[in-house]
């Protein structure tokens, strides 16, 4: 059965078996447009990636699923009082050994269930994945922005959370800087170990998502029948896949060669980060091919671009002009804007550029850089002892560039200096 015929089945008004709910109206609403968006990805998936009926039905139900563990914690926070609850949450994360019977049940359960690694996690493989991502240098950060974030704005239903929490008006530069700060914390050595910077920031982001879910699900402006649950499992899977599968694909299609072992290690790292972020294990992937199939199916389910895609796309287009360059700001800002636009064009094609409201351009940067990147990758993997030296240099460039995004005195912490009850970050 094709996804199209499955969509027709879901239009029926008859009750679904097993107490299941009808999927929100956004689910697979325009398969023609979704297939066009996924057409390039389809070429990179082995076998038949089309979802069968049980898979498609489960994806529709995932739009009604939140994150029970974090949602129960946030319910307690609101009942207890956010001003008092958040410091207790931060203290519990920093010192889980101090939990006691007097610790509120929701807080104790959240910390205990996230404090240890799942049985399937291999610390050495996660470390290899982080090393591989650090070796991608500034280009790795660029393609994550352009293929993961910008291209993702074509999925308009996911955008509604940003629009309704006011994040659109807070500025693309801030979103990019905070996301980069979190990504760097996750990929630094030991960052995802319990108590590490990436570990702590990931759990803070998870709770902030639950705060957003709590806020929007109670807002009369949120159309649940159309959109489902805010920050739902299917959309969280899309975000997780953007940081893993999409980045790997975007690196490889711009000349940055990674070995099968490195790719597997990156997928393993992000499987754990996704799990810690609250993505159900049913929606996590063991390897890159499985991830490509999951990404293809997820894209099919997404609503096509709309006016929110244009607003977000144009705001992100101008983000390089707002960076805090130490010198030559006018020139560097405009060069980086043009360079990012050329990368976006490479990833989304001319139709995607129009859907995002971006000006027509040619993919000059990836065409010029692909050969040198490929040659560099082959040399780094072929010459013994060269990769560790390169990795240290490339990782330092990533950390230094965070200062350009946040300023020399910018806080690397997503929660630094801003109370989550006031921010409600999405």
C-alpha positions in Angstrom: 0.0 0.0 0.0 1.4 3.4 -0.9 1.6 6.4 1.3 -1.0 8.1 -0.9 -3.6 5.4 -0.3 -2.8 5.4 3.4 -3.4 9.1 3.5 -6.8 8.5 1.8 -7.6 5.9 4.5 -6.9 8.5 7.2 -9.4 10.9 5.7 -12.1 8.6 6.8 -14.3 9.7 9.7 -14.7 6.2 11.0 -13.0 5.4 14.4 -9.6 3.9 14.3 -9.1 0.5 16.0 -7.4 0.1 19.3 -8.5 3.5 20.6 -6.1 5.3 18.3 -6.8 8.9 17.3 -7.1 10.3 13.8 -3.8 11.9 12.8 -3.8 15.7 12.8 -4.7 17.3 9.5 -1.1 18.3 8.8 -0.1 14.6 8.5 0.8 13.8 4.9 -1.4 16.7 3.8 0.4 17.2 0.5 2.3 14.1 -0.6 3.1 15.5 -4.0 5.0 18.5 -2.4 6.6 16.2 0.2 7.8 13.8 -2.4 9.3 16.6 -4.3 11.1 17.8 -1.1 12.3 14.2 -0.5 13.2 13.4 -4.1 17.0 13.9 -3.8 17.1 11.9 -0.5 15.2 9.1 -2.2 18.2 8.5 -4.5 20.4 7.9 -1.5 18.3 5.3 0.2 18.9 1.6 -0.5 15.9 -0.5 -1.2 12.3 0.6 -0.9 11.9 3.3 1.8 8.1 3.7 1.4 6.3 3.3 4.7 4.0 0.4 5.0 0.6 0.8 6.6 1.6 0.0 10.2 4.6 2.4 10.0 2.5 5.2 8.5 -0.2 4.7 11.1 2.4 4.8 13.9 3.9 8.0 12.5 0.5 9.6 12.6 0.0 8.7 16.2 3.5 10.0 17.0 2.1 13.5 16.4 0.0 13.0 19.5 2.9 11.9 21.7 4.9 14.2 23.9 7.6 13.3 26.4 5.9 11.9 29.5 9.0 12.0 31.7 9.7 15.6 31.1 6.0 16.6 30.9 5.5 15.2 34.5 8.5 17.1 35.7 7.1 20.4 34.2 3.7 19.8 35.7 5.3 19.6 39.1 7.4 22.7 38.4 4.3 24.7 37.6 2.5 23.4 40.6 5.5 24.0 42.9 6.3 27.4 41.4 8.8 27.8 38.6 11.0 30.3 40.5 11.6 27.7 43.2 11.5 24.6 41.0 14.1 25.4 38.4 17.0 25.9 40.9 16.1 22.6 42.5 16.2 21.0 39.1 19.6 22.4 38.3 20.9 21.3 41.7 19.6 17.8 41.2 21.2 17.5 37.8 24.5 18.7 39.2 24.5 16.4 42.2 22.2 13.4 41.6 23.8 11.5 44.5 22.1 14.0 46.8 18.6 12.8 45.8 16.6 11.5 48.7 13.1 10.4 49.7 12.4 14.1 50.3 13.1 15.0 46.7 9.8 15.5 44.8 8.9 12.3 42.9 8.7 13.9 39.5 12.2 15.4 39.9 13.7 12.3 41.4 12.3 10.1 38.6 13.6 12.5 35.8 17.1 12.6 37.2 17.3 8.9 38.0 16.1 7.8 34.6 18.5 10.1 32.7 21.5 9.7 35.0 22.9 6.5 33.6 23.6 5.3 30.0 21.2 2.8 28.4 22.6 -0.7 28.0 23.2 -0.2 24.2 25.5 2.9 24.7 29.2 2.4 24.0 31.3 5.3 25.4 34.2 4.6 23.0 32.0 4.7 19.9 30.4 8.0 21.1 33.9 9.5 21.6 34.8 8.5 18.0 31.6 10.1 16.7 32.4 13.4 18.6 36.0 13.3 17.2 34.7 12.8 13.6 32.4 15.8 14.0 35.2 18.0 15.4 37.3 17.1 12.4 34.7 18.6 10.0 35.7 22.1 11.3 33.8 25.2 10.2 32.4 23.5 7.2 30.6 20.9 9.4 29.0 23.8 11.3 28.0 25.5 8.0 26.3 22.5 6.4 24.4 21.8 9.7 23.0 25.3 9.6 22.1 25.2 5.9 21.0 21.6 5.3 19.6 21.0 8.8 18.1 24.3 9.9 17.4 26.3 6.8 16.2 23.4 4.6 14.2 22.1 7.6 12.1 25.3 7.5 10.3 23.9 4.5 8.4 21.6 6.9 5.9 24.3 7.9 4.1 22.5 10.7 7.3 22.3 12.7 7.7 26.1 12.3 4.5 26.9 14.2 6.2 26.3 17.6 8.8 28.9 16.7 6.2 31.3 15.5 3.8 30.9 18.4 6.5 31.2 21.1 7.8 34.4 19.6 11.2 32.9 18.7 10.8 34.3 15.2 11.0 37.8 16.5 13.9 37.1 19.0 16.2 36.7 16.0 17.9 34.1 13.9 21.3 35.1 15.1 20.4 34.1 18.7 19.0 30.7 17.7 22.0 29.9 15.6 24.4 30.9 18.4 22.6 28.9 21.1 22.2 25.9 18.9 25.9 26.1 18.0 26.9 26.4 21.7 24.9 23.3 22.5 26.3 21.3 19.5 29.8 22.2 20.5 29.1 21.1 24.1 27.7 17.8 22.9 30.7 17.1 20.6 33.6 18.0 22.9 35.5 15.3 24.6 33.5 13.9 27.4 30.7 16.3 26.8 28.0 13.7 26.8 29.2 11.8 29.9 26.9 12.2 32.9 27.6 15.7 34.3 29.3 16.8 31.1 28.5 20.2 29.5 26.6 18.6 26.6 24.8 16.2 28.9 23.6 19.0 31.2 22.6 21.3 28.3 20.7 18.6 26.5 18.6 17.9 29.6 17.9 21.6 30.0 16.8 21.8 26.4 14.6 18.8 27.0 12.8 20.4 29.9 12.5 23.7 27.9 10.7 21.8 25.2 8.4 20.4 27.8 7.8 23.9 29.0 6.9 25.0 25.5 4.6 21.9 25.2 2.9 22.9 28.4 2.5 26.5 27.4 1.2 26.0 23.8 -1.0 23.0 24.5 -3.0 25.2 26.8 -3.1 28.2 24.4 -6.3 28.9 22.6 -4.2 29.8 19.5 -2.8 26.3 19.2 -4.8 24.2 16.7 -4.2 20.6 18.0 -6.6 19.1 15.5 -4.3 20.5 12.7 -0.9 20.3 14.4 -1.0 17.6 17.0 0.9 18.0 20.3 3.6 20.8 20.4 7.1 19.4 20.1 5.8 15.9 19.4 7.7 12.7 18.9 7.6 12.9 15.1 9.0 16.4 15.0 11.6 15.6 17.6 12.6 12.7 15.4 13.0 15.1 12.5 15.3 17.3 14.6 17.4 14.4 15.8 17.7 13.2 12.2 18.8 16.7 11.0 21.7 16.6 13.4 22.7 13.1 12.5 21.6 11.8 9.0 21.2 15.2 7.4 24.6 16.5 8.5 26.3 13.3 7.4 24.7 13.5 4.0 25.5 17.2 3.6 29.1 16.6 4.5 29.5 13.7 2.0 27.7 15.5 -0.8 30.1 18.5 -0.4 33.3 16.5 -0.5 34.0 15.7 3.1 34.6 12.0 3.1 33.9 10.0 6.3 34.6 6.3 6.7 31.9 3.9 7.4 33.2 3.5 11.0 33.1 7.3 11.5 29.6 7.6 10.1 28.4 4.8 12.4 30.1 6.5 15.4 28.3 9.8 14.6 25.0 7.9 14.4 25.7 6.2 17.7 26.5 9.5 19.4 23.3 11.1 18.2 21.2 8.1 19.0 22.2 8.7 22.6 21.7 12.4 22.4 18.3 11.9 20.9 17.4 9.4 23.7 18.5 11.9 26.3 16.5 14.6 24.5 13.4 12.6 25.0 13.0 10.9 21.6 11.4 7.5 22.1 13.7 4.6 21.2 11.2 3.5 18.6 12.1 6.6 16.5 15.9 6.3 16.9 18.2 4.6 14.4 21.1 2.2 14.7 22.9 3.2 11.5 23.0 5.7 8.7 20.9 3.7 6.1 18.2 3.1 8.7 18.4 6.8 9.4 18.0 7.8 5.7 14.9 5.6 5.5 13.4 7.2 8.6 14.3 10.7 7.3 12.6 10.0 4.0 9.4 8.7 5.7 9.4 11.7 8.1 9.7 14.2 5.2 6.8 12.5 3.5 4.6 13.1 6.5 5.5 16.8 6.8 3.3 19.7 5.7 4.9 21.7 2.8 6.3 25.2 3.0 4.1 28.2 3.8 4.5 31.8 4.8 6.3 30.8 8.0 8.9 29.1 5.9 9.5 32.4 4.1 9.7 34.4 7.3 12.1 32.0 9.0 14.2 31.5 5.8 14.6 35.2 5.1 15.6 35.9 8.7 18.2 33.1 8.7 19.5 34.4 5.3 20.5 37.7 6.9 21.9 36.1 10.1 25.6 36.3 8.8 25.2 40.1 8.7 24.6 40.1 12.5 27.6 38.2 13.6 30.2 39.8 15.8 33.2 39.7 13.5 36.5 41.1 15.0 37.3 43.0 11.8 36.0 43.6 8.2 32.4 43.1 9.4 30.7 44.5 6.3 32.8 42.4 3.9 32.8 39.2 5.9 29.1 39.4 6.6 28.1 39.7 3.0 30.6 37.1 1.9 29.2 34.6 4.4 25.7 35.4 3.4 26.4 34.6 -0.2 28.4 31.5 0.8 25.5 30.2 2.9 23.0 30.9 0.1 25.0 28.9 -2.3 25.1 26.0 0.1 21.4 26.2 0.6 20.9 26.2 -3.1 23.0 23.0 -3.4 20.9 21.2 -0.8 17.3 22.3 -1.6 17.5 23.1 -5.4 15.7 26.0 -7.1 12.2 25.0 -5.9 13.3 24.9 -2.4 14.9 28.3 -2.7 11.5 29.7 -3.9 9.7 27.9 -1.1 11.9 29.6 1.4 11.6 33.0 -0.2 15.3 33.1 -1.0 16.9 34.8 -4.0 18.0 32.8 -7.0 21.7 31.9 -6.9 24.1 29.3 -8.1 25.8 26.7 -5.9 29.3 28.2 -6.5 30.8 27.5 -3.1 30.2 23.7 -2.9 31.3 23.4 -6.5 34.5 25.2 -5.8 35.2 23.5 -2.5 34.2 19.9 -3.2 37.5 18.9 -4.9 39.8 20.4 -2.3 37.6 19.0 0.6 37.7 15.5 -0.9 41.5 15.6 -1.5 42.0 16.8 2.1 39.7 14.1 3.5 41.6 11.4 1.6 45.0 12.7 2.8 43.9 13.0 6.4 42.7 9.3 6.4 45.7 8.1 4.5 48.6 9.7 6.4 49.2 8.1 9.8 49.2 10.6 12.7 47.8 13.5 10.6 44.2 13.2 11.6 44.7 13.9 15.4 46.6 17.1 14.6 44.0 18.2 12.2 41.2 17.3 14.6 42.7 19.5 17.3 43.1 22.5 14.9 39.6 22.1 13.4 37.9 21.7 16.8 39.6 24.9 18.0 38.4 26.8 15.0 34.9 25.6 15.8 35.2 26.9 19.4 36.8 30.2 18.3 33.9 30.8 15.8 31.4 30.6 18.6 32.8 33.9 19.8 31.9 35.4 16.4 28.3 34.2 16.9 27.9 35.1 20.6 30.6 37.8 21.2 33.8 37.4 23.2 31.9 37.6 26.5 28.8 35.6 25.4 27.7 32.8 27.7 28.1 29.3 26.3 25.1 28.1 28.3 21.6 28.0 27.0 20.2 28.9 30.4 22.9 31.3 31.5 21.4 34.5 32.9 17.9 33.9 31.7 15.1 32.2 33.6 13.4 29.5 31.6 10.0 30.6 32.7 10.6 33.9 31.0 12.3 32.4 27.9 10.2 29.4 27.1 12.8 28.5 24.4 11.7 26.3 21.5 
